[in-house]
């Protein structure tokens, strides 16, 4: 399976970077490698990259281990996202108009310049509304610049808590929420929502 594309999940946490690589077979996935890379203090603080140069220096040896054929799914801290729900407009909009409307609505809600935000949206499963997730453009740009320095191929940037939703089908039917924690935060997800809560550790 050496010729297959490695699909790699990379999660940048405050104290370490963790990554796992798999390849997909016809019916199942196969683990290739996993890594835990300690990070010095003050490289990442409260989910925000403070010292991008030192982070790149730390991750560079790791990136050189990767095969040329790889895709990285990069986790973005849920704590650095903004989530809102907006009722669907009464008028009919095509996809381009809908995107522009949501961009403007989100920017007005947050009192921010639309160009300073990047967002994604989905239709609400329970009501006639759109669920919108936004992040600051400059923080996403920092991640993309990091990827360029490491010469890695990023195929997706996803809020870390939302990734937990992929595991919900494997829970017993009476359990509808999944949570994970490290020393700084809790991440949680249900079928319809996800988020982060500060405070972790062993308390």
MARLO-319969 format. One record per residue: chain; x, y, z of N, C-alpha, C in turn. Coordinates in pm, whole numbers, plus 32768, in hexadecimal, padded with zeros to 4 digits. Example, Ala and Ser with C-alpha at 12.3 -4.5 7.8 and 13.67 -1.06 7.14 Angstrom:
<pts>
   chain   neast   nnorth    nup   caeast   canorth   caup   ceast   cnorth    cup
       A    8527     7DC7   830C     84CE      7E3E   830C    8528     7EB6   830C
       A    8505     7F1F   82C4     8557      7F96   82CA    850A     8003   8313
</pts>
This chain:
<pts>
   chain   neast   nnorth    nup   caeast   canorth   caup   ceast   cnorth    cup
       A    8051     7F87   8000     8000      8000   8000    8055     807E   8000
       A    80D5     8071   7FE6     812D      80E6   7FEA    8109     814B   7F7F
       A    80C8     811D   7F13     80A7      8178   7EA6    802A     81C8   7EC2
       A    7FDE     81A6   7F28     7F61      81EB   7F43    7F7B     826D   7F8E
       A    7F1B     82C7   7F82     7F29      834A   7FC1    7F14     833F   8057
       A    7F72     8376   80A1     7F62      837F   8132    7F00     83F0   8152
       A    7E9B     83D1   81A0     7E3F      8436   81D3    7E64     844F   8264
       A    7E87     84CB   8282     7EC3      84EB   8304    7E6E     8553   834B
       A    7E49     8535   83C5     7E07      8597   841B    7E6F     85D7   8475
       A    7E74     865B   8478     7ED5      86A4   84CA    7E8B     8702   8527
       A    7EA4     86F2   85A9     7E62      8744   8610    7ECE     878F   865E
       A    7ECE     8813   8652     7F2F      8866   8699    7EF2     888F   871F
       A    7F29     8857   878A     7EFA      8876   8810    7F5F     88D1   8856
       A    7F3C     88FE   88CD     7F90      8960   890F    8016     8926   8939
       A    801A     88A8   895E     8095      886B   898F    80D5     880A   892D
       A    808C     87E3   88C7     80C3      8783   8868    8074     8786   87E6
       A    80B2     8752   877E     806E      873A   86FF    805E     86A3   86F1
       A    7FE6     8676   86D1     7FCD      85E8   86C1    7F9B     85D0   8632
       A    7FC5     8561   85F9     7F9F      8542   856F    7F91     84AB   8560
       A    7F3A     8483   8506     7F28      83F6   84E6    7F17     83EA   844F
       A    7F56     8383   8415     7F50      836E   8384    7F10     82E7   8367
       A    7EB1     82E7   830A     7E71      826C   82DE    7E71     8267   8246
       A    7E5A     81F0   8211     7E36      81E2   8184    7DB2     8196   817F
       A    7D61     81B6   811D     7CDE      8178   8110    7CE4     8101   80B2
       A    7CB2     8090   80E2     7CA2      801C   808D    7C16     8017   8055
       A    7BF3     7FA7   8019     7B6F      7F9A   7FDC    7B00     7F9F   8044
       A    7B19     7F64   80BB     7AB1      7F5C   8121    7ADC     7F90   81A9
       A    7B5C     7FAE   81B9     7B8A      7FD9   823C    7C05     8032   822D
       A    7C2C     806F   829D     7CA1      80C6   82A0    7D15     807E   82E4
       A    7D8E     80A3   82BE     7E05      8064   82F6    7E60     80D0   8330
       A    7E83     80BE   83AE     7EDC      811C   83F2    7F69     8110   83BA
       A    7FA5     8183   839A     802E      8185   8368    8090     81B5   83D3
       A    8074     8228   840C     80CB      8261   8473    8079     82BB   84CE
       A    80AF     82D6   8544     8076      833F   8597    80E9     8385   85DF
       A    80D1     8403   8605     813C      8455   8640    8103     84A9   86B2
       A    8158     84C0   8717     813E      8525   877F    81BC     857A   8789
       A    81AF     85F9   8768     8222      8652   8761    8214     86BF   87CA
       A    8265     86BC   8834     825B      8722   889D    8278     87AD   8866
       A    822F     880E   8899     8242      889A   8872    8270     88EA   88EB
       A    82C9     8947   88D3     82F6      899F   893E    8285     89FC   8969
       A    8290     8A2C   89E5     822C      8A8A   8A17    8228     8B08   89C1
       A    81B0     8B3F   89B5     819B      8BBF   8971    81A8     8BB7   88D9
       A    81AE     8B3F   889F     81A2      8B33   880D    8110     8B42   87E6
       A    80B9     8AFE   8832     8028      8B08   881F    7FEA     8B30   88A4
       A    7F95     8B93   88A2     7F55      8BC4   891C    7EC0     8BD8   8902
       A    7E6E     8B92   8950     7DDC      8B9D   8942    7DAE     8B82   88B3
       A    7DEE     8B21   8873     7DC8      8AF9   87EC    7E03     8B4E   877E
       A    7E48     8BB9   87A1     7E80      8C14   873C    7F16     8BFE   8730
       A    7F47     8BF6   86B5     7FD7      8BE6   869E    801C     8C6A   86BC
       A    8073     8C69   8720     80BA      8CE2   874B    8141     8CED   8707
       A    8186     8C7C   86FA     820D      8C7B   86BF    820E     8C1B   8648
       A    81E4     8C4C   85D5     81D8      8BF8   855E    8260     8BC5   8530
       A    82C7     8C15   8540     834C      8BED   8514    8380     8B77   8565
       A    836F     8B7B   85E9     839D      8B0E   863D    8348     8A91   8627
       A    82C7     8AA2   860D     8271      8A30   85F0    829E     89EB   8571
       A    82BC     8A38   850A     82ED      89FD   848D    8370     89B3   84A3
       A    83C8     89EC   84F3     8448      89AD   8510    8435     8928   8557
       A    83D3     8922   85B1     83B7      88A7   85FB    837D     883B   85A1
       A    8326     8863   8545     82DF      8802   84F1    832B     87DB   8472
       A    8393     8824   8450     83DA      880A   83D3    8413     877D   83CB
       A    8457     8748   8434     8489      86BE   842B    8418     865A   8415
       A    83A5     8671   8454     8331      8619   8440    8302     861F   83B0
       A    82F7     8695   8378     82C3      86A2   82F0    831D     865D   828A
       A    839E     8657   82A7     83FB      8617   824B    83EE     857F   824B
       A    83AA     8547   82AF     8393      84B6   82B4    831F     848C   825A
       A    82CD     84EA   8231     8252      84C8   81EA    826F     84A3   8159
       A    8225     8442   8124     8234      8422   8095    8200     8495   8040
       A    822A     8499   7FC5     81FE      8505   7F6D    8168     8504   7F58
       A    812E     848B   7F51     809E      847E   7F3D    8058     847E   7FC5
       A    8028     84F2   7FED     7FE1      84FD   806C    7F7D     8570   8066
       A    7F18     8565   80B9     7EB8      85D1   80CF    7EAD     85E6   8165
       A    7EB1     8664   818F     7EA7      8683   821E    7E21     86C6   823A
       A    7DD8     868D   829A     7D5F      86CA   82CF    7D89     8711   8350
       A    7D88     8793   834C     7DBF      87E4   83B9    7D4E     8812   8415
       A    7D5F     87F9   8496     7CFA      8823   84F7    7D0B     88B7   8519
       A    7C9B     88FE   8519     7C9A      898A   8543    7C55     898F   85CA
       A    7C8B     89DA   862B     7C50      89D8   86B2    7BC2     8A0E   86B4
       A    7B66     89BD   86E7     7ADA      89E8   86F0    7ACC     8A65   8745
       A    7B26     8A75   87A6     7B21      8AEA   87FD    7B3D     8B6C   87B2
       A    7B77     8B62   873A     7B96      8BD9   86E9    7B2E     8BEF   867B
       A    7AC2     8BA5   867F     7A57      8BB6   861C    79E2     8C02   8659
       A    798E     8C34   8603     7913      8C77   862B    78A0     8C30   85E5
       A    7838     8C0B   8631     77C8      8BC1   85F9    7747     8C10   860C
       A    76F9     8C14   85A3     7677      8C57   85A8    7613     8C08   8553
       A    7594     8C19   8572     7527      8BE2   8521    74D3     8C55   84ED
       A    74B2     8C50   846B     7462      8CB9   842D    73EB     8C79   83E6
       A    7371     8CAF   83FB     72FD      8C7D   83AF    7314     8C8D   8319
       A    72E2     8C30   82CF     72EE      8C3C   823D    72A2     8CB6   820B
       A    72DA     8CFD   81AB     7293      8D72   8175    7215     8D48   812B
       A    71B5     8DA3   8128     7135      8D84   80E8    7143     8D7C   8050
       A    71A3     8DC8   8018     71B5      8DC5   7F87    7208     8D4B   7F5E
       A    71F7     8D21   7EE2     7244      8CB0   7EAD    72CB     8CE2   7E7A
       A    7337     8CA1   7EA7     73BE      8CC9   7E81    7407     8C55   7E41
       A    7459     8C74   7DDC     74B1      8C0B   7DA8    752A     8BFF   7E06
       A    7582     8BA1   7DE9     75EF      8B85   7E47    764A     8BFE   7E5C
       A    7668     8C44   7DEF     76C1      8CB9   7DFB    767F     8D27   7E4E
       A    7600     8D42   7E33     75B8      8DA9   7E7F    75AA     8D80   7F12
       A    7592     8D00   7F28     7584      8CCE   7FB0    7605     8CE0   7FFF
       A    7676     8CC0   7FBF     76F8      8CD1   8000    7712     8D64   8021
       A    76F3     8DBD   7FC4     7707      8E4C   7FDB    76AC     8E7E   804B
       A    762F     8E4E   804D     75D2      8E78   80B6    7602     8E4A   813F
       A    762D     8DCD   8149     765D      8D9A   81CA    76DC     8DE2   81F6
       A    7734     8DFF   8198     77B0      8E47   81B9    7790     8ED0   81F3
       A    7737     8F19   81B1     7712      8F9D   81E1    76C9     8F99   8266
       A    766E     8F37   8274     7622      8F2A   82F0    767D     8F09   8365
       A    76D9     8EAC   8350     7737      8E86   83BB    778F     8EFD   83E0
       A    77BF     8F46   837E     7816      8FB9   8399    77CC     9024   83E8
       A    774E     903E   83C5     7700      90A1   840F    76E5     9072   849E
       A    76C9     8FF3   84AD     76B0      8FBB   8532    7728     8FCD   858D
       A    77A0     8FBD   8555     781B      8FC6   85A4    785B     9050   859E
       A    781E     90AA   8550     7855      9130   853D    78E5     912A   850C
       A    78F9     90DB   84A3     797E      90C9   846A    7977     90DA   83D3
       A    79E9     90F9   8397     79F4      9103   8306    79E5     9077   82CA
       A    798F     9064   8266     797F      8FDF   8229    7A03     8FA3   81F9
       A    7A5F     8FF7   81CA     7ADF      8FC4   8199    7B38     8F8E   8208
       A    7B17     8FAE   8285     7B68      8F7E   82F5    7B3B     8EF5   8327
       A    7AD2     8EBE   82E7     7A99      8E3F   8311    7AA0     8DD8   82A0
       A    7AAC     8D5B   82C8     7A96      8CEA   826E    7A2E     8C93   82B2
       A    79D0     8C60   8264     7964      8C17   82A5    7936     8BA0   8252
       A    78EE     8B48   8295     78AD      8AD6   8256    7821     8ACD   8292
       A    77C8     8A8B   824D     773F      8A82   8281    76FF     89FF   8258
       A    7697     89DC   82A1     7648      8965   8282    75B6     8981   82A5
       A    755D     8937   8269     74CF      8947   828A    74B2     8904   830F
       A    7465     8948   8362     743E      8910   83E3    73DE     889B   83CD
       A    73F8     882E   8413     73A5      87B6   8402    7320     87C0   844D
       A    7316     881D   84AC     72A1      8823   8501    7247     889B   84E6
       A    7278     88FE   849C     722A      8976   8484    7253     89B4   83FF
       A    71FF     8A0C   83C6     7222      8A4D   8347    7289     8ABC   835C
       A    7304     8A93   836E     736F      8AF3   838E    73F2     8AC0   8357
       A    7455     8B18   8359     74DD      8AF4   8334    7536     8AFF   83B0
       A    7588     8A9A   83C5     75EE      8A9F   842E    7671     8ACC   83EE
       A    76A6     8B3A   841F     771C      8B77   83E3    7790     8B73   8447
       A    7803     8B47   8417     787E      8B47   8466    78E2     8BA2   8422
       A    791A     8BFF   846F     7978      8C60   8436    79F9     8C60   8487
       A    7A64     8C84   8444     7AE7      8C96   8485    7B29     8D10   8446
       A    7B88     8D49   848E     7BCD      8DBD   8459    7C2B     8D94   83E8
       A    7C26     8DE0   837D     7C79      8DC2   8308    7D0D     8DBB   832B
       A    7D3B     8E14   8381     7DC9      8E19   83A1    7DF9     8D9B   83E9
       A    7DA1     8D5D   8438     7DC9      8CE3   847E    7DD0     8C6E   841E
       A    7D74     8C67   83BF     7D7C      8BFF   8359    7DF5     8C16   82FF
       A    7E14     8C93   82E2     7E8A      8CB1   8290    7F09     8C84   82D5
       A    7F0E     8C90   8359     7F83      8C61   83A4    7F96     8BCB   8393
       A    7F29     8B7F   8396     7F32      8AEE   8382    7F5F     8ACC   82F5
       A    7F2A     8B11   8293     7F51      8AF5   8209    7FE2     8B1A   81EE
       A    8010     8B86   822C     809D      8BAB   8220    80F6     8B42   8261
       A    80CA     8B0D   82D2     8113      8AA0   8314    811E     8A28   82B7
       A    80AF     8A03   8276     80B0      8992   821A    8112     89A8   81A8
       A    811A     8A22   8176     8179      8A42   810B    8209     8A32   813A
       A    8224     8A5F   81B3     82AB      8A52   81E9    82D2     89BF   81F9
       A    8271     896E   8220     828B      88DF   8235    8285     8890   81B2
       A    8252     88CE   8149     8241      888D   80C8    81E8     8812   80D3
       A    8179     8824   8117     8116      87B9   8124    8097     87E3   80DB
       A    8045     8780   80B9     7FCD      8796   8069    7F52     8791   80C3
       A    7F17     8803   80DD     7E9F      880C   8131    7E24     8800   80D8
       A    7DCF     879E   80F5     7D56      878B   80A5    7CDA     87BF   80EC
       A    7CE3     87D3   8171     7C6F      8805   81BB    7C9D     8843   823E
       A    7C55     88AA   8268     7C66      88E4   82ED    7BDE     88DC   8331
       A    7BD8     8894   83A1     7B59      8875   83E1    7B5F     8896   8475
       A    7AF7     88D4   84AF     7AF6      88E9   8540    7B07     8865   858A
       A    7B62     8864   85EA     7B85      87E5   862A    7B0E     87A0   866C
       A    7AB8     87EB   86AE     7A47      87AD   86F2    79E7     876B   8690
       A    79D5     87A7   861B     7977      876E   85BA    79A5     86E6   8587
       A    7A27     86CD   858B     7A5B      864B   855E    7A28     85D9   85B5
       A    7A02     85F7   8632     79CD      858F   8689    794A     8556   8655
       A    7902     85A2   8603     7883      8571   85CE    7894     84F4   8579
       A    790A     84E2   8541     7923      846A   84F0    7919     83EA   8543
       A    792E     83F6   85C7     792F      8380   861D    78A7     8363   865C
       A    7847     83BD   864E     77C5      83AB   868E    777D     832B   8661
       A    7784     8303   85E2     7740      8287   85BA    7772     820A   8602
       A    77E8     8212   863E     7820      819D   8683    77F9     8197   8716
       A    77B1     81FD   8747     7786      81FD   87D2    7709     81A7   87E3
       A    76F3     8170   885C     7673      812D   8877    75FF     818D   885F
       A    758D     8157   883A     751D      81AB   880E    74ED     820C   8879
       A    7500     81EB   88FA     74D0      8243   8964    7533     82B4   8983
       A    75A8     82B2   8947     760A      831B   895D    760E     8376   88E2
       A    75F9     83F6   88F9     75EA      8453   8889    7650     84C3   888A
       A    76B2     84BC   88E4     7718      8524   88EC    77A0     84E3   8901
       A    7805     851C   88C2     788D      84EB   88D0    78E5     8560   88FB
       A    793D     8548   895D     7995      85B2   8990    7A24     857F   8998
       A    7A80     85DC   898B     7B10      85C0   8995    7B51     8635   89DC
       A    7BBA     861A   8A28     7BFB      8689   8A6E    7C92     867A   8A6E
       A    7CD5     86EC   8A7E     7D63      86EE   8A9E    7D73     8746   8B19
       A    7DEA     877A   8B30     7E01      87C7   8BAA    7DC4     8853   8BA5
       A    7D9B     8880   8B30     7D69      8909   8B23    7CD4     8912   8B06
       A    7C98     88AA   8ACB     7C0F      88BB   8A9B    7BC7     8836   8A8D
       A    7B45     8841   8A82     7AEE      87D5   8A58    7ABD     87F2   89CB
       A    7AB9     878C   8977     7A73      8793   88F7    79FC     8735   88FE
       A    798C     875F   88C7     7913      870C   88CB    78C9     8715   8846
       A    7878     86B0   882D     7828      86B0   87B2    77AB     865B   87C6
       A    773D     868C   8790     76C4      863D   8780    76A8     8635   86EA
       A    763A     85F9   86C7     761A      85EC   8638    7609     8675   85F7
       A    75D4     86D5   8643     75B0      8756   8607    7609     87C9   8632
       A    7659     87B9   869A     76A9      8827   86CD    7732     87F4   86F7
       A    7790     8850   8706     7814      8831   8739    784F     88B0   8775
       A    78B6     889F   87C9     78F2      8916   8805    7966     88F3   885F
       A    7999     8959   88A3     7A0B      894A   88FD    79ED     8993   897F
       A    7A24     895E   89EB     7A16      899A   8A6E    7A9E     899B   8AB1
       A    7ACC     8A0F   8ADC     7B4E      8A16   8B1E    7B49     89D1   8BA4
       A    7BBF     899B   8BCD     7BC9      8954   8C4B    7BD5     88BF   8C34
       A    7C4A     8887   8C50     7C60      87F7   8C3E    7CA7     87C1   8CB7
       A    7D0A     876E   8C9F     7D59      8736   8D0D    7D0F     86C9   8D55
       A    7D37     86B0   8DD0     7D02      863F   8E1C    7CA1     8668   8E88
       A    7C77     86E8   8E8A     7C1C      8716   8EF3    7B92     86D7   8EE2
</pts>
